[in-house]
């Protein structure tokens, strides 16, 4: 009897062991197929983006905008293997696990609140990374033009010159110049490589320089005059940016004065009618109207700030 029990236990153990191996193989097959499908989708999207670059089209999809976001924030430069599909899949997995974990311990409201807070924090992080890269490009672009001005650039050596200059640049310009050189060497299409380089850096003057170089590659042999005119244009751009910053600082000071004066008036009125600040603002109709007006003014000011920085 004991032998029969031992035999049944061993048989059951071997069955569960092989069944577990089958489950792991099935899961591994699903993961490999998913990875292959994501790689195929990334390659197809890359080909479509290249076709649009060659045909100078602007009807970009949501996936294209997400990819530009990864480039502009510097994530693709730091992690080249991360594609849009991988990023979206990771976002869904992390958000789902966080939501389920918060749902199990804190309820629906806590789960929604924490998930929304995480999404907002991620959006702010992306905005910070993009602003930092934009500031770096703004600081290094004039240096790039100065280096290019020291070369007698011709069509045949434009990407080689960019590769030589890239070692003196900072991110994200450094990686964009290196990838432009490598793409031109692999494909032999300098024009498309320049257009692709323009699409990887979020700065209007850098994009203008790359596209003007692509046009000059097709129609002239010497790009020295183009670099000189771009350098003058960039200096004018920096001068206008400094004027905007001065106006922005003045506007911030004015808004701070408006806020302080509004609080002083409200405190004075509250003292005269024997009401606290909270009761005056939240408990009376004039206080709510004034608070709404201040909120509208600061909202309009924030919108103008976004337009200045965009």
C-alpha positions as CSV (number, residue, x, y, z in Angstrom):
1,X,0.0,0.0,0.0
2,X,2.8,2.4,0.9
3,X,4.5,1.7,-2.5
4,X,1.3,2.6,-4.2
5,X,1.0,5.9,-2.3
6,X,4.7,6.7,-3.0
7,X,4.2,5.9,-6.7
8,X,1.1,8.2,-6.9
9,X,3.0,11.0,-5.2
10,X,5.9,10.7,-7.5
11,X,3.7,10.5,-10.6
12,X,1.8,13.6,-9.4
13,X,5.0,15.4,-8.7
14,X,6.4,14.7,-12.2
15,X,3.1,15.7,-13.8
16,X,3.1,19.0,-12.0
17,X,6.8,19.6,-12.8
18,X,6.2,19.0,-16.6
19,X,2.9,20.9,-16.5
20,X,4.8,23.8,-14.9
21,X,7.4,23.6,-17.6
22,X,4.6,23.7,-20.2
23,X,3.1,26.8,-18.6
24,X,6.5,28.6,-18.5
25,X,7.1,27.7,-22.1
26,X,3.7,29.0,-23.1
27,X,4.3,32.3,-21.2
28,X,7.7,32.6,-22.7
29,X,6.2,32.1,-26.2
30,X,3.6,34.8,-25.6
31,X,6.3,37.2,-24.4
32,X,8.5,36.5,-27.4
33,X,5.6,36.9,-29.8
34,X,4.7,40.2,-28.2
35,X,8.2,41.4,-28.4
36,X,8.4,40.5,-32.0
37,X,5.1,42.2,-32.8
38,X,6.3,45.4,-31.0
39,X,9.6,45.3,-32.9
40,X,7.7,44.9,-36.2
41,X,5.4,47.8,-35.3
42,X,8.4,50.0,-34.5
43,X,10.1,49.2,-37.8
44,X,6.9,49.8,-39.8
45,X,6.4,53.1,-37.9
46,X,10.0,54.1,-38.6
47,X,9.6,53.4,-42.3
48,X,6.4,55.4,-42.4
49,X,8.0,58.3,-40.6
50,X,10.9,58.2,-43.1
51,X,8.5,58.2,-46.0
52,X,6.8,61.2,-44.6
53,X,10.2,62.9,-44.2
54,X,11.1,62.2,-47.8
55,X,7.7,63.5,-49.0
56,X,7.7,66.5,-46.6
57,X,4.3,65.5,-45.1
58,X,3.1,66.6,-41.7
59,X,0.2,64.2,-40.9
60,X,1.7,62.5,-37.9
61,X,0.0,60.0,-35.7
62,X,-0.2,59.7,-31.9
63,X,2.6,57.1,-31.9
64,X,4.8,59.6,-33.8
65,X,4.1,62.3,-31.2
66,X,4.9,59.9,-28.4
67,X,8.2,59.0,-30.0
68,X,9.1,62.6,-30.4
69,X,8.3,63.0,-26.7
70,X,10.8,60.3,-25.9
71,X,13.4,62.0,-28.1
72,X,12.8,65.5,-26.8
73,X,12.9,64.4,-23.1
74,X,16.3,62.6,-23.7
75,X,15.0,59.1,-22.9
76,X,15.8,57.6,-26.3
77,X,19.3,59.0,-26.2
78,X,19.9,57.5,-22.7
79,X,18.0,54.2,-23.5
80,X,18.2,53.6,-27.3
81,X,16.4,50.2,-27.0
82,X,13.2,51.8,-25.5
83,X,10.5,52.1,-28.2
84,X,7.1,53.7,-28.0
85,X,5.4,50.3,-27.8
86,X,7.7,49.2,-24.9
87,X,7.1,52.5,-23.1
88,X,3.3,52.2,-23.5
89,X,3.3,48.6,-22.4
90,X,5.4,49.4,-19.3
91,X,3.2,52.3,-18.5
92,X,0.1,50.1,-18.6
93,X,1.7,47.4,-16.5
94,X,3.0,49.8,-13.8
95,X,-0.2,51.8,-13.7
96,X,-2.3,48.7,-13.5
97,X,-0.3,47.1,-10.7
98,X,-0.3,50.4,-8.8
99,X,-4.0,50.8,-9.2
100,X,-4.7,47.2,-8.0
101,X,-2.4,47.6,-5.1
102,X,-4.0,50.8,-3.9
103,X,-7.4,49.4,-4.6
104,X,-6.7,46.4,-2.3
105,X,-5.4,48.6,0.6
106,X,-7.0,52.0,0.3
107,X,-10.2,51.6,-1.8
108,X,-11.3,53.1,-5.1
109,X,-10.9,56.7,-4.2
110,X,-7.3,56.3,-3.0
111,X,-6.4,54.2,-6.0
112,X,-7.8,56.8,-8.5
113,X,-6.2,59.7,-6.5
114,X,-2.7,58.0,-6.4
115,X,-2.9,57.0,-10.1
116,X,-3.9,60.5,-11.2
117,X,-1.1,61.9,-9.0
118,X,1.4,59.6,-10.6
119,X,0.3,60.6,-14.1
120,X,0.5,64.3,-13.2
121,X,4.0,63.8,-11.7
122,X,5.1,61.9,-14.8
123,X,3.8,64.7,-17.1
124,X,5.7,67.3,-15.0
125,X,8.8,65.2,-15.2
126,X,8.6,65.0,-19.0
127,X,8.0,68.7,-19.1
128,X,11.1,69.4,-17.0
129,X,13.3,67.0,-19.1
130,X,12.1,68.7,-22.3
131,X,12.7,72.2,-20.9
132,X,16.2,71.1,-19.7
133,X,17.1,69.7,-23.1
134,X,15.7,72.8,-24.8
135,X,17.9,75.0,-22.6
136,X,20.9,72.9,-23.3
137,X,20.3,73.2,-27.1
138,X,19.9,76.9,-26.7
139,X,23.2,77.2,-24.9
140,X,25.2,74.9,-27.3
141,X,23.7,75.9,-30.7
142,X,25.8,79.1,-31.0
143,X,28.9,77.0,-30.2
144,X,27.9,74.5,-32.8
145,X,27.6,77.2,-35.4
146,X,31.0,78.7,-34.4
147,X,32.6,75.3,-34.9
148,X,30.9,74.8,-38.2
149,X,32.1,78.3,-39.2
150,X,35.7,77.2,-38.9
151,X,35.2,74.6,-41.6
152,X,34.8,75.1,-45.3
153,X,31.8,72.8,-45.5
154,X,30.9,71.1,-48.7
155,X,28.1,68.7,-49.6
156,X,30.4,65.7,-49.7
157,X,31.7,66.2,-46.2
158,X,28.8,67.8,-44.3
159,X,27.9,64.7,-42.2
160,X,31.6,64.0,-41.6
161,X,32.0,67.6,-40.3
162,X,29.0,67.1,-38.0
163,X,30.5,63.9,-36.6
164,X,33.8,65.7,-35.9
165,X,32.0,68.6,-34.2
166,X,29.8,66.3,-32.1
167,X,32.6,65.4,-29.7
168,X,32.5,69.0,-28.4
169,X,28.8,69.2,-28.0
170,X,26.5,68.2,-25.1
171,X,23.3,66.2,-25.2
172,X,20.9,66.1,-27.0
173,X,22.9,67.7,-29.9
174,X,25.8,65.3,-29.5
175,X,23.7,62.1,-30.1
176,X,21.7,63.8,-32.9
177,X,24.9,64.7,-34.8
178,X,26.4,61.2,-34.4
179,X,23.2,59.5,-35.5
180,X,23.0,61.7,-38.5
181,X,26.5,60.7,-39.5
182,X,25.8,57.0,-39.0
183,X,22.6,57.1,-40.9
184,X,24.2,58.9,-43.8
185,X,27.0,56.3,-43.9
186,X,24.6,53.4,-43.8
187,X,21.9,54.6,-46.2
188,X,24.0,57.0,-48.4
189,X,21.1,59.5,-48.2
190,X,22.5,62.7,-46.6
191,X,19.3,64.7,-47.1
192,X,17.1,62.3,-45.3
193,X,19.6,61.9,-42.5
194,X,19.6,65.7,-42.0
195,X,15.8,65.8,-42.0
196,X,15.8,62.9,-39.4
197,X,18.3,64.8,-37.3
198,X,16.1,67.9,-37.3
199,X,13.2,65.8,-36.1
200,X,15.1,64.5,-33.0
201,X,15.9,67.9,-31.4
202,X,13.2,70.2,-30.0
203,X,14.6,73.6,-31.0
204,X,13.2,75.8,-33.8
205,X,16.6,77.2,-34.8
206,X,18.3,73.8,-34.8
207,X,15.5,72.3,-36.9
208,X,15.7,75.3,-39.3
209,X,19.5,74.8,-39.6
210,X,19.2,71.1,-40.4
211,X,16.4,71.6,-43.0
212,X,18.3,74.5,-44.6
213,X,21.3,72.3,-44.8
214,X,19.2,69.6,-46.5
215,X,18.0,72.1,-49.1
216,X,21.5,73.3,-49.7
217,X,22.8,69.8,-50.1
218,X,20.5,69.4,-53.1
219,X,21.3,72.8,-54.8
220,X,24.7,74.0,-53.9
221,X,28.2,72.7,-53.0
222,X,29.4,75.2,-50.3
223,X,27.4,75.6,-47.0
224,X,29.7,78.3,-45.5
225,X,27.2,81.1,-46.3
226,X,24.4,79.2,-44.8
227,X,26.3,78.7,-41.5
228,X,27.1,82.4,-41.4
229,X,23.5,83.5,-41.9
230,X,22.3,80.9,-39.3
231,X,24.8,82.2,-36.8
232,X,23.5,85.8,-37.2
233,X,19.9,84.5,-37.0
234,X,20.7,82.5,-33.8
235,X,22.3,85.6,-32.1
236,X,19.1,87.6,-32.9
237,X,17.1,84.7,-31.5
238,X,19.1,84.8,-28.3
239,X,18.6,88.6,-28.0
240,X,14.9,88.3,-28.4
241,X,14.8,85.4,-25.8
242,X,16.7,87.6,-23.3
243,X,14.1,90.4,-23.8
244,X,11.3,87.9,-23.3
245,X,12.9,86.7,-20.1
246,X,13.2,90.2,-18.8
247,X,9.5,90.9,-19.6
248,X,8.6,87.6,-17.9
249,X,10.5,88.5,-14.7
250,X,8.7,91.8,-14.7
251,X,5.3,90.1,-15.2
252,X,6.0,87.7,-12.3
253,X,6.9,90.6,-10.0
254,X,3.6,92.3,-11.0
255,X,1.6,89.2,-10.3
256,X,3.2,88.7,-6.9
257,X,2.4,92.4,-6.1
258,X,-1.2,91.8,-7.2
259,X,-1.5,88.7,-4.9
260,X,0.0,90.5,-1.9
261,X,-2.2,93.6,-2.4
262,X,-5.3,91.4,-2.8
263,X,-4.5,89.5,0.4
264,X,-3.9,92.8,2.2
265,X,-7.3,94.2,1.0
266,X,-9.1,91.1,2.1
267,X,-7.5,91.1,5.5
268,X,-8.4,94.7,6.0
269,X,-12.0,94.2,4.9
270,X,-12.2,91.1,7.2
271,X,-10.9,93.1,10.1
272,X,-13.5,95.9,9.5
273,X,-16.4,93.5,9.4
274,X,-15.1,91.1,12.1
275,X,-14.7,88.1,9.8
276,X,-11.7,85.8,9.4
277,X,-9.9,85.5,6.1
278,X,-11.3,82.0,5.4
279,X,-14.8,83.1,6.2
280,X,-14.5,86.2,4.1
281,X,-13.1,84.3,1.1
282,X,-15.2,81.1,1.2
283,X,-18.3,82.2,3.1
284,X,-19.4,85.3,1.3
285,X,-20.5,85.8,-2.3
286,X,-18.1,88.8,-3.0
287,X,-15.2,86.8,-1.6
288,X,-16.0,83.9,-3.9
289,X,-16.3,86.2,-6.9
290,X,-13.0,87.8,-6.0
291,X,-11.3,84.5,-5.6
292,X,-12.7,83.3,-8.9
293,X,-11.4,86.5,-10.6
294,X,-7.9,86.0,-9.1
295,X,-8.0,82.4,-10.2
296,X,-8.9,83.4,-13.8
297,X,-6.2,86.0,-13.9
298,X,-3.5,83.5,-12.7
299,X,-4.8,81.0,-15.2
300,X,-4.5,83.4,-18.1
301,X,-1.0,84.3,-16.8
302,X,0.0,80.6,-16.7
303,X,-1.3,80.2,-20.3
304,X,0.9,83.1,-21.4
305,X,3.9,81.6,-19.7
306,X,3.3,78.3,-21.6
307,X,3.2,80.3,-24.9
308,X,6.4,82.1,-24.0
309,X,8.3,78.9,-23.2
310,X,6.9,77.0,-26.2
